[in-house]
Amino acid sequence: MTQNKQIKNLELIKRAIDVEIAHHYIDICGKNNIFSKFVCQEITSIMKTDKNNPKWEYLYRIFENYPTDTLSNRIKSIKQLLKHLENPFENPIKKQPKSSEISEKKDTKPKFSADDTDVMFVKGVGPKVAALLNKCGVYTANDLLHYFPRKHLDYSNRTKIKDLKIGDEATIFGIITHLNVFQSKNRSNLTVVTITVNDGTGNIKASWFYGKSNKFLTDRYKAQFPKGSNIVLSGEIKQDNYSGGLMIDKPQSMIVSADFDDNETSDSLHLARIVPVYPLTENLNVKTLRKAVFNALESFLDKLDDFIPNIIREKLGLIDKKTAIKEIHFPKNTQTLEFARKRLVFEEFFLIQLRLAVMREQNKKIHKGTKFSVKENRLVENYLKSLPFTLTKGQSNAFNEIIADMSQDEPMQRLLQGDVGCGKTVIACMTLLTAVENGYQGAIMAPTEILAEQHYKTFAQWLPPLGISLG
C-alpha cells in the first residue's frame, strides 16, 4: 500500500468522523458498517504498512471499545483520533539517543503539558495499557494524575506477628521458614502455594492459588519464595480454617535482599506504606496502574497549575495543588492524606461555585425577570393571619430574602433548605401568593405523586378561604 492509499484511508476516516459528530456520537450505521467498525477497518489497513508506529494499535483498541463506551468517552475518543490525524505518519517513539547525547542532555522531562500528552506516552503505559485506561475515562497524562484512588490501605506500620488481630490490615516483616506447593485434593486443576513466615515473635501463613501445574511451573513457584529469604507481606489477617492459626488473605508480597533494619523497602509502591487502591477495569492490574501514576507524577507534576489564589489557600489552610496531587496518590502518612483530600474536595466545590457564578452573571445579562411586590392587606398578609401560629424568625428571614430577589428585574436562583417540618411549605405557599396577588398564576412541583397529593390536600385547606382556586 502506498502512502497515497494511506492518505485516502485517512480522508475516509475524517469524513466518517464528521458524520458521527453530526449525529451526536451514536455510532451511526453506514451503508456497510457501523462507524466504529469502519474506523477499525481503515486503521487496520494503515497498520499493514506503518507497522512500527504504536499510535495505530492504540487507536484501534480505543475504537474497538467505542460501541460500549459512554457518551463522554466517545467524545474523548473522537478528539484523540482527530489529534492523531493532524500528524498521521509521525512516530511518537523517538530513536534512542547515543550515550554522548544522553550525557549532554540535562532536562529529560517532557516539554508538553499533561493535558497535551496522550496517556499512551506516559512511561510504563504503552498502547495496550492505554486502551484499558481509556475504559476508565483516562485519555491524557492529566487524566491519569486526576484519577484518584477510591480508598487507601495502610501498610506503613510494621506489625509483629504476636500482636496481630483478626480483621486487621497489617504489614509483616519476616523470614520464610517453610514452603509447600501442592495440588488441591478437591480440585485437580488448582495449585496451592503456601509459605510460613516467622519474625521471631510467631508464625503466620500466606497462600496463593494458581491453575493446574506441571514440574516446570512448580519449580517456578518455588523459586519465587526461596526458603530463608526476607519477605514483606501485606494484607488482611484471617484465621486459617484448617490449622486454626493466623493467615494473610490475598497477600501482597515482596522478597527483599537487605536486612529489615535497612530502608530498601521504603521505595516500594505496593508495600510498607500507605498504598492507593484505584477503580479498575478487566485486565488492568493495580500494580501497573500505580506504577503508571507514579511515572506521571515524576514527569508532569511540576507542570500543574494552581488556580486557587494564595490568599484563599492561606486563609483556609489549604496545601498547594502539586503537593495535594502527590499526597492523594502516595501519601507519607494519614495526616498528609487528609490535607490532600481536603484541598481537592475544596477545589471541586470551588470550581462548581465558579461555574454557577458565571452562569448567574450570564443569565442576568440575557434574561430579564418580572418584578413582584407584597401588597398591604392582600393575599400574603391575610394568609399569615389565618395561620394558627406565628412565623419564626428563620421563616421570616427566608421569606424576606426571597421577596428581595423577586422584587428585582433579574431571574431568581435560590434554594430553600431545611429539616422536615421546619416550614418550607408555608414559605412556598407565601411565594405563590405573592405571584398571584401581582396578577400571575403560580404552580408548585413535587418529585413524587405521594408528595404532590400531600401538598394538594394542604393547599386545599389554606387557599380556598382566601378566594384562590386550585387546579
C-alpha positions in Angstrom: 0.0 0.0 0.0 1.5 3.4 -1.0 1.3 6.5 1.1 -1.3 7.8 -1.3 -3.5 4.9 -0.4 -3.0 5.6 3.3 -3.9 9.3 2.8 -7.1 8.1 1.1 -7.9 5.9 4.2 -7.3 8.9 6.4 -9.7 11.1 4.3 -12.4 8.4 4.6 -11.9 8.3 8.4 -12.2 12.1 8.6 -15.4 12.1 6.6 -16.8 9.4 8.8 -15.9 11.4 11.9 -17.8 14.4 10.5 -20.9 12.3 10.0 -20.6 10.7 13.5 -20.2 14.1 15.2 -23.2 15.5 13.2 -25.3 12.6 14.6 -24.2 13.2 18.2 -21.8 10.2 18.6 -24.4 7.4 18.2 -22.0 5.1 16.4 -24.0 5.6 13.3 -24.7 2.8 10.9 -23.4 3.5 7.4 -24.1 1.6 4.1 -21.9 -1.4 5.1 -20.7 -0.9 8.7 -21.3 1.0 11.9 -18.9 3.9 12.4 -16.6 2.3 14.9 -16.1 -0.9 12.9 -15.4 1.2 9.8 -12.7 3.1 11.6 -11.1 -0.1 12.9 -11.0 -1.5 9.4 -9.4 1.6 7.9 -6.8 1.7 10.8 -6.0 -2.0 10.2 -5.3 -1.2 6.5 -2.9 1.6 7.6 -1.2 -0.6 10.2 -0.1 -3.1 7.4 2.5 -0.6 6.1 3.1 1.6 9.1 3.9 -1.3 11.4 6.4 0.5 13.7 4.0 3.3 14.7 2.3 2.3 18.0 -0.4 5.0 17.7 -2.4 2.9 15.2 -2.7 -0.1 17.5 -3.6 2.3 20.3 -6.4 4.0 18.2 -7.6 0.6 17.1 -8.1 -0.5 20.7 -10.0 2.7 21.5 -12.5 2.2 18.7 -12.8 -1.5 19.4 -14.4 -0.4 22.7 -16.3 2.5 21.2 -19.7 0.7 20.8 -19.9 0.1 24.6 -18.4 3.4 25.7 -20.3 6.2 27.4 -21.1 9.3 25.5 -18.4 11.3 27.3 -15.8 8.6 26.5 -16.9 8.6 22.8 -16.4 12.3 22.6 -12.9 11.9 24.1 -12.1 9.1 21.7 -13.1 11.2 18.7 -10.9 14.1 20.0 -8.0 11.7 20.4 -8.4 10.4 16.9 -8.6 13.9 15.4 -5.5 14.9 17.3 -3.5 12.0 15.9 -4.7 12.7 12.4 -3.1 16.1 12.5 0.3 14.4 12.0 -0.7 10.9 10.9 2.7 9.5 9.9 4.7 10.9 12.8 6.0 8.2 15.1 5.8 9.3 18.7 8.5 7.0 19.8 11.8 8.8 19.1 15.0 7.0 18.3 17.2 6.3 21.3 19.9 8.9 21.6 23.6 8.0 21.7 25.3 7.8 25.1 27.2 11.0 24.3 23.9 12.8 23.6 22.4 11.5 26.9 25.2 12.9 28.9 24.8 16.3 27.3 21.0 16.3 28.0 20.2 17.7 31.4 16.5 18.0 31.3 14.9 14.7 30.3 11.3 15.7 31.4 8.7 16.1 28.6 8.2 19.6 27.2 4.5 19.1 26.7 1.9 19.7 29.4 0.0 16.8 31.0 -3.1 17.9 29.0 -1.3 17.7 25.7 0.3 14.3 26.4 -1.6 11.1 25.5 -1.6 8.6 28.3 -0.1 6.1 26.0 3.2 8.0 26.1 3.5 8.0 29.9 6.4 5.8 30.9 5.3 2.3 31.6 1.9 2.6 29.8 2.0 1.9 26.0 -0.9 1.1 23.6 -2.3 -1.9 25.4 -2.5 -0.4 28.9 -3.6 2.9 27.4 -6.6 1.2 25.8 -7.5 -0.3 29.2 -7.1 3.2 30.9 -9.4 4.6 28.2 -12.2 2.4 29.5 -11.7 4.1 32.9 -12.0 7.5 31.2 -8.3 8.2 31.3 -7.0 9.6 28.0 -4.2 12.0 28.9 -1.5 12.3 31.4 -3.6 14.9 33.2 -6.5 12.5 33.4 -4.1 10.0 35.0 -2.9 12.5 37.6 -6.5 13.2 38.4 -7.6 9.6 38.5 -7.9 9.5 42.3 -7.8 6.4 44.5 -11.2 5.1 45.8 -9.5 4.2 49.1 -6.1 3.7 50.7 -4.7 0.7 52.6 -2.3 1.5 55.4 0.6 -0.9 55.1 3.1 1.6 56.6 3.4 0.2 60.1 5.4 -2.9 60.7 3.4 -5.2 63.0 4.8 -8.1 65.0 3.0 -11.4 64.4 2.3 -11.8 68.1 0.3 -8.5 68.1 -1.9 -9.4 65.1 -5.6 -9.4 65.4 -8.1 -11.0 63.0 -9.6 -8.4 60.6 -6.5 -6.1 60.8 -4.8 -4.8 57.7 -1.2 -5.3 58.5 2.3 -5.4 57.1 4.7 -8.1 58.4 8.4 -8.4 58.0 9.8 -11.9 58.4 11.8 -14.9 57.1 10.4 -17.7 55.0 10.7 -20.8 57.1 8.6 -23.3 55.1 7.3 -23.6 51.6 4.7 -26.1 50.3 3.4 -26.4 46.7 0.6 -29.0 46.2 -2.4 -29.9 44.1 -5.8 -29.4 45.7 -7.4 -32.7 46.7 -10.9 -31.4 45.9 -10.0 -29.6 42.7 -7.3 -31.2 40.5 -6.9 -28.1 38.4 -5.9 -25.9 41.4 -2.3 -25.5 42.6 -1.8 -24.0 46.1 1.5 -22.3 47.1 1.7 -21.9 50.9 4.6 -20.3 52.9 5.2 -19.9 56.6 6.8 -16.7 57.8 8.4 -16.2 61.2 9.5 -12.8 62.6 10.9 -14.0 65.9 7.5 -13.5 67.7 5.4 -16.0 65.9 4.4 -17.7 62.7 1.9 -16.8 60.0 0.9 -18.5 56.7 0.2 -16.9 53.3 -1.2 -18.8 50.3 -1.5 -18.2 46.6 -3.7 -20.1 44.2 -2.8 -20.9 40.5 -4.2 -23.1 37.8 -3.2 -26.7 37.0 0.6 -27.0 37.4 3.4 -29.1 36.0 7.1 -29.7 37.1 8.3 -26.5 35.3 5.6 -24.3 36.9 6.1 -25.9 40.3 9.8 -25.1 40.2 9.0 -21.6 39.1 6.6 -21.1 42.0 9.2 -22.4 44.5 11.8 -20.0 43.0 9.5 -17.1 43.9 9.8 -17.8 47.6 13.3 -19.1 48.5 13.5 -20.6 51.9 15.3 -18.4 54.4 14.6 -15.2 52.4 13.5 -12.0 53.9 9.9 -11.1 52.9 7.4 -8.3 53.4 3.7 -9.4 53.5 0.7 -7.1 53.5 -2.9 -7.9 53.7 -5.9 -8.7 55.9 -5.4 -11.0 58.8 -7.8 -14.0 58.9 -8.0 -17.3 60.7 -6.8 -20.4 58.9 -9.8 -22.8 58.8 -7.5 -25.9 58.6 -4.8 -25.2 61.2 -6.6 -22.7 63.3 -3.7 -20.3 63.2 -3.4 -16.9 61.5 -3.1 -16.4 57.8 -2.9 -13.4 55.4 -5.8 -13.1 53.0 -4.9 -12.1 49.4 -1.4 -11.2 50.4 0.8 -8.6 48.7 4.4 -9.8 48.9 8.0 -8.7 48.2 11.2 -10.6 48.6 14.0 -8.3 49.9 17.7 -9.0 50.0 18.7 -6.4 52.6 18.2 -6.7 56.3 14.9 -5.3 57.6 16.7 -2.6 59.5 17.7 -1.1 56.1 15.3 1.1 54.2 15.2 -0.9 51.0 11.5 -1.4 51.1 10.7 2.3 51.7 10.7 2.9 47.9 8.1 0.2 47.1 4.9 1.5 45.7 2.9 -1.5 46.9 4.1 -2.4 50.3 5.4 -0.9 53.6 3.5 2.3 53.0 0.0 3.7 52.6 -0.9 2.4 49.2 -3.6 3.7 46.8 -6.4 1.4 45.6 -7.9 2.6 42.3 -11.1 1.7 40.4 -10.0 -0.9 37.8 -11.3 -2.5 34.6 -10.9 -6.0 33.3 -7.2 -6.9 32.7 -5.9 -3.8 34.3 -3.5 -4.6 37.1 -3.4 -2.4 40.2 0.4 -2.5 40.4 0.6 -1.5 36.7 -1.7 1.4 37.4 0.2 2.5 40.5 3.5 2.5 38.5 1.9 4.5 35.7 0.6 7.1 38.1 4.0 7.3 39.8 5.7 7.9 36.5 3.2 10.5 35.5 3.9 12.3 38.8 7.6 12.2 38.1 7.2 13.7 34.6 4.3 16.1 34.9 3.7 17.2 38.5 5.9 20.3 38.1 3.8 21.4 35.1 0.5 21.5 37.0 -1.0 25.0 37.6 -2.6 26.0 40.8 -5.5 28.3 40.0 -6.7 28.9 43.6 -5.2 32.2 44.8 -2.7 32.1 47.5 -4.8 34.4 49.7 -7.6 31.9 49.7 -5.3 29.0 50.4 -3.6 30.7 53.3 -6.9 31.9 54.8 -8.4 28.3 54.7 -5.2 26.5 55.5 -5.0 24.6 52.2 -1.9 23.0 50.7 -0.8 23.7 47.2 -2.1 21.7 44.2 1.1 19.9 43.4 1.5 18.6 46.9 -2.2 17.6 47.1 -1.9 15.6 43.9 1.2 13.8 45.1 -0.1 13.1 48.5 -3.5 11.8 47.4 -1.8 9.1 45.4 1.2 8.3 47.6 0.8 9.9 51.0 3.6 10.0 53.5 1.1 9.5 56.4 -2.6 9.7 57.2 -2.3 13.4 58.1 -0.9 14.4 54.7 -3.5 12.3 53.0 -6.2 14.2 54.9 -4.7 17.5 53.9 -4.6 16.4 50.3 -8.2 15.2 50.4 -9.4 18.5 52.0 -7.6 20.5 49.3 -9.0 18.5 46.4 -12.6 18.5 47.8 -12.4 22.2 48.2 -11.1 22.6 44.7 -14.1 20.6 43.3 -16.6 22.7 45.1 -14.7 25.9 44.3 -15.0 25.1 40.5 -18.7 24.3 40.8 -19.3 27.6 42.6 -17.3 29.5 39.9 -19.3 27.9 37.2 -22.6 28.7 38.9 -21.4 32.3 39.4 -20.6 32.7 35.7 -23.9 31.2 34.8 -25.8 33.6 37.1 -24.0 36.6 35.6 -24.7 35.4 32.1 -28.3 34.7 33.0 -28.7 38.3 34.4 -27.5 39.8 31.1 -29.5 37.6 28.8 -32.8 37.2 30.6 -35.0 39.7 32.4 -37.2 38.8 35.3 -40.6 40.1 36.5 -40.7 42.4 39.5 -43.1 41.3 42.3 -44.0 43.1 45.5 -46.0 42.2 48.6 -49.1 44.4 48.9 -50.7 45.5 52.1 -53.9 43.8 53.3 -53.8 41.4 50.4 -53.3 37.6 50.0 -49.9 37.2 51.8 -50.9 39.2 54.9 -54.4 37.6 55.0 -52.8 34.1 54.7 -50.5 34.9 57.6 -53.4 36.0 59.7 -55.2 32.7 59.0 -52.4 30.5 60.3 -52.7 29.1 63.8 -49.1 30.1 64.5 -46.7 33.0 64.0 -43.7 32.6 61.7 -40.4 32.0 63.4 -37.5 34.4 62.9 -35.8 32.0 60.5 -39.0 31.6 58.4 -39.5 35.4 58.2 -35.9 35.9 57.2 -36.1 33.3 54.5 -39.3 34.8 53.0 -37.9 38.3 53.1 -34.8 37.2 51.2 -37.0 35.5 48.6 -39.1 38.6 48.2 -35.9 40.7 47.9 -34.9 38.6 44.9 -38.4 38.6 43.4 -38.5 42.4 43.6 -35.6 42.7 41.2 -35.8 42.5 37.4 -33.4 39.5 37.4 -34.4 35.8 37.4 -34.2 34.4 41.0 -31.9 31.4 41.6 -32.4 30.3 45.1 -32.5 27.0 47.1 -34.6 26.9 50.3 -33.1 24.2 52.5 -34.4 23.0 55.9 -35.3 20.0 58.1 -38.6 18.1 57.9 -41.3 20.2 59.5 -39.4 23.4 59.6 -41.9 25.3 57.5 -40.7 25.1 53.9 -44.2 24.5 52.5 -45.5 27.6 54.3 -42.8 29.8 52.7 -43.5 28.2 49.3 -47.2 29.0 49.7 -46.4 32.6 50.6 -44.2 32.9 47.5 -47.0 31.5 45.3 -49.5 34.0 46.8 -47.0 36.8 46.0 -47.2 35.9 42.3 -51.0 35.6 42.4 -51.6 39.0 44.1 -49.4 40.6 41.4 -51.7 39.2 38.7 -49.9 36.0 37.8 -50.6 32.3 38.3 -48.5 30.0 40.4 -47.5 26.4 40.4 -45.7 24.0 42.8 -44.0 20.9 41.6 -43.2 17.8 43.7 -40.8 14.9 43.0 -43.3 12.1 43.8 -47.0 11.5 43.4 -47.5 11.0 47.1 -45.8 14.3 48.0 -47.8 16.1 45.3 -51.1 14.7 46.8 -50.0 15.7 50.2 -49.3 19.3 49.1 -52.6 19.5 47.3 -54.5 18.5 50.4 -52.6 21.1 52.5 -53.2 23.9 50.0 -56.8 22.9 49.7 -57.2 23.8 53.4 -55.2 27.0 53.2 -56.2 28.7 49.9 -60.0 28.5 49.2 -60.8 30.7 52.2 -58.6 33.4 50.5 -60.6 33.1 47.3 -57.9 31.1 45.4 -59.0 28.2 43.3 -56.8 25.1 42.9 -56.3 23.2 39.7 
